[in-house]
Amino acid sequence: MYKNRLSLILLIIFQTAFSQNSVTNAFKYKATYELTSQIDSTNPGSIERETMVLYIGDRISRFSSRDRLEGDEVLKKQQKDPNAFTGNNQGSSKRSLGYYIYKGIPEGKLSFTQKIVLDNYQYVEDLKQFEWEILPETKEITGYKVQKATTRFAGRDYIAWFTPEIPISDGPYKFNGLPGLILEIQDTRGHYSFILENFEILKERALLEFDPRDYIQTSRKNFLRVLEKFNRDPETALEQVGVSIAFRPGQKEKMEREHKEELKRKNNPLEFKF
């Protein structure tokens, strides 16, 4: 066990050092996290869980929902071959998070991307936006020695546990900048947590596909306006792009009431600060 762990650490150190002067278009590592979120700040029982994946390459990483990623892969195959429809559910589940976060695209920056109806939006932020305080406290998580660090981000205070044994300065969501991979991070209210489930070196490199021409460039503030408008009235947004929905008598009113109730419950976003 110790020998395998040592080999993993040495391989990562070697590959990280080797790639300092190069950027490739392939991912080398995959970290899988469980995201636990309390979507209603007034209801401790409003817990949702989702599996998230972080693919890591040379100076570039991509973070997304596993369901979103798998659904998009199915749709890509179907677009290439219309006869490839299998009869299974196409796309991601209704509740899966629809964003992709790219660290290192553009170089030294962070890109948040998400599709709203038919349009793909992208906004760019500084990658180095976290001020970490590294503390002496240590413990063990899934066999790795981890160290404690704290930061404040978008209206929340966070406690993170990172491991220098995996010398990759990355983590779930937008978090990065520590001298080792973040294995756990949770806000101090206990509303959001990311916990590592698995870390692996990929036997086959996963290719990175990113073309900025596929996206509408915008600001985070404007993106949130567009998203809020869609969430308030998705039916109108769909009608504006030519998608109409046939309702049975009373069905439309029922769906509108349920949608409004759902929006009221989702009052606790990960990022408070605009």
N, C-alpha and C positions, 0 to 999 in steps of 0.2 A: 504493500500500500504506500509506504513512504517512498520507495524507489520510483513508483509510477508518478507520485505527486512531484518529486524532484525533477523527473524527466519532463513533466508538463511545464513546470516553472522555467526550466532552462530553455525549452523550445520557444516559449513565449518571449523570453528575454532576447534570445538570438534573433527571432523573426522581427521583433520590434526594433532592435538596433539596426538590423539589415535594411529595414524599410524607411529609415529616417529621411533618406534623400530621394525616395520614390513614392509615387502614388499609383496604386493599381485599381482596376475596376472590378475587383473580386473581394468577397468577404471570406475571412479565414476562421472566424470564431462565431459561436452562437450562444447567447445567454438567454435563458427562458425565465420569466418572472411571473408571479401571480400578483395582479393588482386587486386590492380590496378597497372599495370606496363606499362611503356613506353619502348617498345622493341627496338625502333630506337632512339638513342640519338639525331639525327639531325631532327627528325620529331615529334613535340608535339602531332600530331594526331594519332600516332601509339600506341594507348592505347588498352591493353587487360585486361579483368577482369575474375577472377576465384574465385569460392567459395572454401575456405580452412577450414579444420576442425582439431581442437586440442582436442584429448582425453587425459584426465588427471587421473592418478591413484596415488597410494602411491609411491612417488619417481620416478615414471615412466610416461612418456607421449609420445604420437605419433601424428605427424603432417603430413598432406597430403592433396592433392586435393580431394574434395568430389567426383568428377567424377572418378578419379583414384581408390578411395576406393570402390565406388559402382560397377565399372566395374570389379574389382578384385573379389568382392564378387559374382558377377554373374558367373564369370569363375570358381570359386571354386565349386559352386553348380553344374555347368555343368560337371566338372571333376568327381565329386562324383556320378552324375547321368546323363549320356549322353542323356537320354530322357527328361531332364529338359529344353532343348533349347526352348525358347519361341518365337523365330522369331524376337525379338527385337535386337538392336545393342548390340553386346557382347564387353566387355572391355570398356575402357574409350574413350572419344572423342579425336580426332586427336591432339587438342591443349592442353589437360590437362597435368599438370605437373606430371611427373612419379615418383617422389621421395617420400620416407618416411623418416622422421626424428624422431629418438627415443632419448629422453633425459632420462638419468639414465640407459642406456644399452650401454656398461658395467656400473657397479656402478660408479657414479661420472663422467661419460663420456657422450659423445653424438655420436650416430651412424647415419650416412647418408647412405641410401640404395637406389639403383635404378637398374632396370633391363635394360640391353642393349642387344637386340636380345634375346638370350636364357640364358644369364648369369646374375645372381644377384650379384651385387657388394656392398661391405660395406667398408666405411672408418670411422675411429674413431678420434674424436677431444676432447679436453678438454671442459667440460661443462662450467666451470667458465672462459670464455675467454672475458668477457665484463667488461670494466671499466666504471661504470656509475657515472655521476654527477647528484645528485638529487637536484632539484631547488625548491624554496618555492612557485612557481606559481601553482595555482589550478584552476579547473573549473569543470563542470558537463558534463558527457557523459552518455546518456541513463539512467539517474537517479542515476548514481554512481558519487561520488566525486572522482576526479582523480588528480594526481600530476605529474608535469613535470620532465622529466629526459632526459639527453643527453648521447650519446656514439658515438664512432667511430668504424666501423666494415667493414673489407674487402674493404677499399678504399672509404667508404661513411660515412658521418656524419648523425646521426639520432636524431630525437626528438621523445620521447615516452611519453605516458600518461598512468599511472598505477593507480590501486585503491587498497588501503589497506583494503577496504571493502570486497574484495575477497582475503584473505591472502594466495594466491598460487603464488610462485615465478616462474612464467612461462609466456610464450607468444608465438606468432606466429613464424614460421620458427625456427631459432636457438636461438632466443632471450630469455634470462632468467636472473635471478639474482637480480631482484628488489623485494622490500617487498610488493608485491601484483601483481595481474594479469595485464598484459599489455593489455589495451583496444584498443589503437591506437599507431601505430609507422610509421613514414614516414621519408625518407631521405630528406636532406635539398634542394636537387635539384627538389624534387617533382616527381621523376621518379618511386619510389616504395612506396606503402603504404599498410598497413594492418589495417583494421577497423573492430572492433567487431560488429557482427550483432545479436548474441544471445549467452547467457550463461545459461546452465541448469545443474541441478543435475539429473543424469540418474536414472530413476525408476528401470530399469533392467541393471545390471552391464554388460558392454561389455568386453568380454574376450580378453586378450592380447596373441597373438601367435607370438613368435619369437624364431627361432632356428638358432644360428650362423653357424651351419653346412650347411645351405641353401645358404650361401653367399661366394663369393670369397673375401678374405680379401686383401685390397689394401690401398694405400695412396690416399689422395685427388688429388695430382698432377698426379698420374698415372691414376686415374679414369677419370680426365678431358681429358687426352690424348686419352683414349679409346673412350670417348664420342665424342670428336672432330673428331676422325677418322671415327666413324660411321656417324656423321652428314655430313661430307664431301662426303662420298660415301656409302650411305646405301645399294645400290643395291649389291655392292661387298660383304659387310658384310653379307647380307642375303644369297648370293650364297655360301659363305664359310660354312654355316650351312645347305646347301642343299635346300634352298628355291629359286626357280626360278620364274621369272615373265614373262608372255607372253605379248608382246607389239604389238599393231597395227603399221603399217608403219608410222613413224614420231612421234609416241607417246612417245617413250623413250627420244628422243632429246628434245621434248617439256617439259617433266617432269624434265629433267636435268636442263634446262634453268630456269624453275620456282623455282626449289630447290635452285639453286645458288643465285637467286634474293632474296629468302626468307632468306637465310643465311646472305646476306649483310644487310638486314633490322634488323636482330636480333644481333645488335652490342652492346647492352647495358645490360650485365648480372648484376644480383643483387650483385654478388661478383666479384670485380675487382682483388683483391689481391690474388696472388697464395701463 
